[in-house]
Amino acid sequence: MASSKILSDIIDSAIAAKTHYEVWWAQASEARPKLVGVMNEHSDFFHASYDAHYTAFFVNVAHLFDKRPDSSSIPTYFTAIRPSTDPAVLAALESEFAALSLRAKPLVVARHKTVAHVDSQLTEKDVFEPLNITWNEVRDIIYDAAEFVAHLAAVPSGSIGIPRDRRLIEATLKLIQAVGTKDF
């Protein structure tokens, strides 16, 4: 697979991971106390949306770290650029990625156990408790992975996906409010 195709795919995965995490977070954390009535009134929709965004952010962040040689991931990107990249530059990138990958390991485990249903009998609490990771750490890993992808793509910091400025969270909350007022 060509390195440009792999890079395009990992950019898409980084964008999707950030976007789906923010929409899920808006629903899971911020909308619940403020807009629980609206969400209960349309529970089928919000349950499906919650699950879809939760699954999507885990799937997309896991794509970035996938070690299978047939995937479009950061490890396969390294393999594709190895012949044309200065070994010292590649070694530095791989070292930086190794540290990020270590931080992301709990997310890959969680995806494996919750999204891939390897341990479908486990609750979300059962899966996350031994991982010892907070949702703020999950968000930081997702955003740091997107920053790493931006570095690989040689684009400015913060240019991969949505900005970290709460715009998408606020838009999601406004949408949920609008559903409640039926002004949409």
C-alpha positions in Angstrom: 0.0 0.0 0.0 1.3 3.4 -0.9 2.5 5.7 2.0 0.2 8.5 0.7 -2.9 6.3 1.0 -1.9 5.1 4.4 -1.3 8.7 5.6 -4.6 9.8 4.2 -6.3 6.9 6.1 -4.7 7.7 9.4 -5.6 11.3 9.0 -9.2 10.3 8.5 -9.0 8.0 11.6 -7.5 10.8 13.7 -10.2 13.2 12.6 -13.0 10.7 13.3 -11.6 9.7 16.7 -11.6 13.3 17.8 -15.0 14.1 16.4 -16.8 11.0 17.7 -15.2 11.4 21.1 -16.4 15.0 21.4 -20.0 14.2 20.4 -20.0 11.2 22.7 -18.6 13.3 25.6 -21.2 15.9 25.1 -24.0 13.3 25.3 -22.4 11.2 28.1 -21.2 13.9 30.4 -22.5 17.3 29.7 -26.0 16.7 28.3 -27.1 14.2 30.9 -27.5 16.6 33.9 -28.8 19.5 31.8 -30.9 17.8 29.1 -31.8 14.4 30.6 -35.5 15.1 30.0 -35.1 15.6 26.3 -32.7 12.6 26.1 -35.3 10.4 27.9 -38.1 11.6 25.6 -36.1 10.5 22.6 -34.2 7.7 24.3 -34.1 5.3 21.3 -32.3 8.0 19.2 -29.9 9.1 22.0 -29.1 5.6 23.0 -28.2 4.7 19.4 -26.3 7.9 18.9 -24.4 7.4 22.2 -23.4 3.8 21.3 -22.5 4.8 17.7 -20.1 7.6 18.7 -18.6 5.5 21.6 -17.9 2.7 19.2 -16.7 5.0 16.4 -14.1 6.8 18.6 -12.7 3.5 19.9 -12.6 1.9 16.4 -10.9 5.0 14.9 -8.3 5.4 17.6 -7.5 1.7 17.5 -6.9 2.0 13.7 -4.0 4.4 14.4 -2.2 1.8 16.5 -3.1 -1.4 14.6 -0.1 -3.6 14.2 -1.5 -5.8 11.4 0.5 -5.3 8.2 -2.7 -5.1 6.1 -4.1 -2.1 8.0 -3.7 1.6 7.4 -2.1 2.5 10.6 0.9 4.4 12.0 3.0 1.2 12.2 2.3 0.3 8.5 3.0 3.9 7.6 6.4 3.6 9.1 7.0 0.4 7.2 5.9 2.1 3.9 8.2 5.1 4.4 11.2 3.2 5.8 13.0 2.9 2.4 12.8 6.6 1.7 13.2 8.2 5.1 16.4 9.1 7.0 17.0 6.3 9.5 17.6 8.8 12.3 14.4 10.7 11.6 12.4 7.4 11.4 14.0 6.2 14.7 12.9 9.5 16.4 9.4 9.1 15.1 9.2 5.5 16.1 10.4 6.4 19.6 7.8 9.1 20.0 5.2 6.8 18.7 6.3 4.0 21.1 5.6 6.4 24.1 2.2 7.4 22.6 1.4 3.7 21.9 2.1 2.8 25.5 -0.3 5.5 26.7 -2.9 4.3 24.2 -2.7 0.7 25.1 -5.7 0.9 27.6 -7.8 2.3 24.8 -6.9 -0.5 22.5 -7.7 -3.0 25.3 -11.0 -1.3 25.9 -11.9 -1.3 22.2 -11.0 -5.0 22.1 -13.2 -5.8 25.1 -16.1 -3.4 24.7 -16.4 -2.8 20.9 -15.1 -6.1 19.5 -17.1 -7.9 22.3 -14.3 -10.3 23.2 -15.6 -10.1 26.7 -19.2 -9.2 26.0 -20.3 -10.4 29.4 -18.3 -7.6 31.1 -19.8 -4.2 31.9 -18.1 -1.0 30.9 -17.0 -0.6 34.6 -15.5 -4.1 34.6 -13.5 -3.3 31.5 -12.3 0.2 32.6 -11.6 -0.3 36.3 -8.4 -2.4 35.9 -7.2 -0.1 33.1 -6.8 2.8 35.6 -7.5 5.5 33.0 -9.8 8.6 33.3 -12.0 10.0 30.5 -9.8 13.1 30.5 -6.8 10.8 29.8 -8.7 9.1 27.0 -9.4 12.5 25.5 -5.7 13.6 25.8 -4.5 10.4 24.2 -6.9 10.9 21.3 -5.8 14.5 20.8 -2.1 13.6 21.2 -2.5 10.9 18.6 -4.1 13.4 16.2 -1.2 15.8 16.9 1.3 13.0 16.1 -0.6 12.3 12.8 -0.4 16.1 12.1 3.4 15.9 12.6 3.6 12.9 10.2 1.6 14.8 7.7 3.8 17.9 8.1 0.8 20.1 8.8 0.4 22.7 11.5 -0.3 21.6 15.1 -4.1 21.5 15.7 -5.0 21.2 12.0 -6.1 17.6 12.1 -9.8 17.4 12.9 -11.8 19.7 15.1 -10.1 22.2 17.3 -9.9 21.6 21.0 -12.2 24.6 21.8 -15.5 22.9 22.8 -17.2 24.1 19.6 -18.5 20.6 18.7 -19.6 20.0 22.3 -21.5 23.2 22.4 -23.1 22.5 19.0 -24.1 19.0 20.2 -25.7 20.5 23.3 -27.6 23.1 21.2 -28.8 20.3 18.9 -30.1 18.3 21.9 -31.8 21.5 23.3 -33.4 22.1 19.9 -34.8 18.6 19.8 -36.4 19.4 23.2 -38.0 22.6 22.0 -39.0 21.0 18.6 -37.5 24.2 17.0 -35.4 22.3 14.4 
